[in-house]
Each structure stands twice: as C-alpha cells, then as structure tokens.
Amino acid sequence: MEKLYRNIGYFFLVIWFLALIGFHQTYTVFFPAFRGFRWEQHFHGAMLMAWFFLLIVQPFLIKAGKNDWHRTLGKAGYVLAPLVCLSILEVSRMVYLRETVHRPENEVLSQLSLDIPAILTFGLFSLLAFVYQKKPAAHMRYMIATSLLMIGPGLGRALIIFGGIPFPVSVMAVLYLSCLLSLGFLLLDIRNRKSARPFLVISLVLGLNLLCWLYQTSGWWISFAKAFASIFF
C-alpha cells in the first residue's frame, strides 16, 4: 500500500463514527423496539454498516500483510455493493410514496436530488473499484470515493440535530466537504506524481452530484427524477 494511504482505515473510522453520531437520535436510540420504523430503513442501515465494515477492515488487513484475507473478504463486495444501492433505492421509494400523498409531486421529486445521485454514484464508484481490483492504486481510490459519499448522511444529521443548522445549509455543507476532500486527494496525487485520473473522475462526479442539488427545481432535474420514479418507484 502507498505510504500516504497506509492509515486510510482511520479515515474510514472517523466517517463511521460521524454516521453513528448522526443517526443516534433518529434511529439507534430507538433500539431494540424500533417502533414506527419499516423494513426498508433496517435493511438500509444494515447494508451501510456492512459496507463500513468492509471499508475499515480491508486497509488494516493489507497493512498487516494479510493479503489473502483481503482478497477473500473483498469478494463479498460483489454482493454487498448492489445491495447498498438497492437499500438506498428502497428507502427512496418508501419516502417518495409516503410524501406524494400529502405534498406536491414536484417538491418530492426535487428532494430526490440527493437520493438518485447517491444510488448512481455509489454504483459507479463501486463498479470502478471492482474493474480496477488488479490495479491497487486505482482500486483503493475508488473505494475511498464510496466513503466520501457516506460523509453526508451522518454529518448532515449531526449538524441539524446538534448544531441547529437548517437542512438545506447542512446538505450544502456536506456536499461541498465531499468535493473539497476529493480535490484534496487529487492535489496530493498530482504533487506526488501519481495518476490523477481516479480522483479527477471522482471530483467531477461529486461535482455533478452538487449540481443536481443546486438545480433540484429545474425543469431538466424534475423531468429526469420523474422518469426515474416512474421506472423504479
């Protein structure tokens, strides 16, 4: 593993810890009864925790020289990544069907500017990680990209609950943070004369995610989200 990324597992631990903080008041505090929650929410939480486990454990296995264990555990990602995408889709469908009962459809479609990009982007980054599994440098960077997508839900909720920050502001903050972190990794690769392609792709895709949120009420987004919902919801 490259020296710069030998301790990337601790970075993943920080993101996981932020997720635990952010979801405590809205989810884990209701353990074990979880009254009022649906199977989609439990499924989503379980899949994200499983992906966090994979993210966190894998770098430490490499650091410890357990490459065989790393490869064996990594095969679980082929099943787990599609399940993560499916879990986001199911929660999005649940919210869409619930909210369109008592809110204008276009308002609900505009809020899908968080969910739909998350599904597509996580699927893209995980797919690229698998495609480049025999090229460790690129593989690792696309796995890091999946973790950048997971900053928002936990940190965003923490900002709202503990900081009293309005929802739109917290969303903007975490989207910009993910973009800035990606650009930071890109600049490090350029400075260290590593291939800039992975983090350039990652930065551009995260930038598109940000644009979806910024233009969530535009005609092109509403049309796209409506077509997506008509197919998958």
Phi, psi and omega in degrees: 000141178302143184304320183298330186251013182297332182249026182296338178302327179290327175298317178295324178297320179297316179297319178298318180297320177297323178295319179297319179294313184295325184265000183295308184291334184257355183214292189293337179296341181271002177296140005262352187288318181051045180295137178090353179265153181251166183299327180300320181291321177293318179298316179298313179299319181295319181292321179293320178295322178295320178293320175301317178303315180297314181300315186287317186288319188303312180298325180288329175295318178296316181298327180274000179080015181268063185293326178295317178296320179301313181293320180295312179295326182298334179296336177296336180297332179298328178270320187291319182300312176299327179291325175297313178299318179297321181294321176295319179298316182294319178294320179297319179295318179302312181293319180299311181294326180288316187283328182290350177291324186231012176225153176303138185301321182297327177295318180291319178298324179295324180287344175290357177293350171266316189284311183298312176301326179297316179298308184294319184288317177298318178299318180295311183296317179293321178298315179296324177298321179287321179299322183259027183296336178270003174239087190308322183297312179290319180303313181297320182293323179285332173291321174300321180300321179297327179289327179297327177291337185268000176291317188303306185303315182286307182294321179300314178295321179298319179296321181289312187286312187264336181257350181066022182278133180303149183307309181300323181291319180294321178297314178301318182299313184287328177293317177295322180298315179299317178296316181295320178296318178298317177295325177297316176297321179298314180295324177296319179294321178295316180297322182270009177059041172260165179300128180273352188301311183302307183285341172291315176299314181299315181297319180295318180293317178295327175296322176295322176301316179298319179296324177300319179290317182295328183247036184294338180261003181287159181298320183294322179289314180302318179296316180295313182296323179294319177295318178299313181296322181294332180274315191256342182255000000 
